[in-house]
Amino acid sequence: MAVIHKAKDNSVKAILAEPELFAEFLRDFIPVDILRDVSPTDIEDMTERLISLVSEQKDGDTIKRINLKGGKSLFVIAIVEHESKVNFRASFKMLLYIALILNEYEKEINKDTNISFTKDFKYPPILPIIFYDGENEWTAETNFLYRTEMNEIFEKYIPKFEYELVSLKEYSFTDLADFGDTLSLFMMVDKLKTAEAFDEFKSLTKTHIERIDNMNVPPHLKKLLVNVITLLLRKINVPQAEIETLVKRIDERGISEMLAIENYDVQATRREAKAEAERKLKATIKALIDKGSTIKEIATIMNVTDDEVIALLPELAPA
């Protein structure tokens, strides 16, 4: 089972690393009929082999090879974007991955014979997916064609692929519960970012709660789910003793006990994190001032503007 570290990217990556969950991800979110028959044994993880070849890769990027019925292959690129700031370079990054995958595929099949040089050879399809669980709207262009200048004139010469956007904010807790699979549990936990989300989560109907309780979650996925829930609870400052109590209840009484998760003021947690970041910024600037650094030098080192440094100077002056 994949191990969750400290970053949220890693938790989503751990979820998508599980073949059972990735197969459910394709069935739930991607409107392609041929993917409904994909089983966990059809999925080969190519991430470690390929992703290090792209200099800009993130820890949440995943590449899978799907062995479809009839001996054909499909490659899936899944890029996780969870920041509120939209990544407008996503389509270009997908282009890099697509070129990389096709190049590596060609090397592989040409080991014994140069089959890609023959007339009838065809490259495998690649399905690019952005999974976005940020709170803002995803406003980036999904088709690379429209990220290119003068595309009306040069349209026939420009790659026209479009990535599939899976924006978690577009799915309600009821929508997710209706999927009725293990992945839906992970997605519900991932949506718990605001007080409103907690309220919606608590309002699931009795039918949905019974459906959650009747899910047959394999032990290793139940353990992963508990890890993801624990990560969430720590993020919103739930005391460790209460975390341990909830985890025990989930283990003893069933998955629906996750509904007992309480909102420990997510916004307050964010305010505390922002305040801590500002304290660290001020401390670093003061240390640089004490060493004789100029405002411009400090701005360059801290990657802020001169005006931002100047604005903080009165706060840094001795009382």
ABEGO torsion letter per residue (X at the ends): XBBBBABAAAAAAAAAABAAAAAAAAAAABBBAAAAABBAAABBBAAAAAAAABAABBAABBBBBBBBBGGBBBBBBBBBBABABBBAAAAAAAAAAAAAAAAAAAAAAAAABBAAABAABBBBBBBBBBBBABABBBABBABAAAABBGAAAAAAABBABBBBBBBAAABBAAAAAAAGBAAAAAAAAAABABAAAAAAAAABBAAAAAAAAABBBBAAAAAAAAAAAAAAAAAAGBBAAAAAAAAAAAAAAEAAAAAABBBBGAAAAAAAAAAAAAAAAAAAAAAAAAAGBBAAAAAAAAGBBAAAAAAAAAAABBX
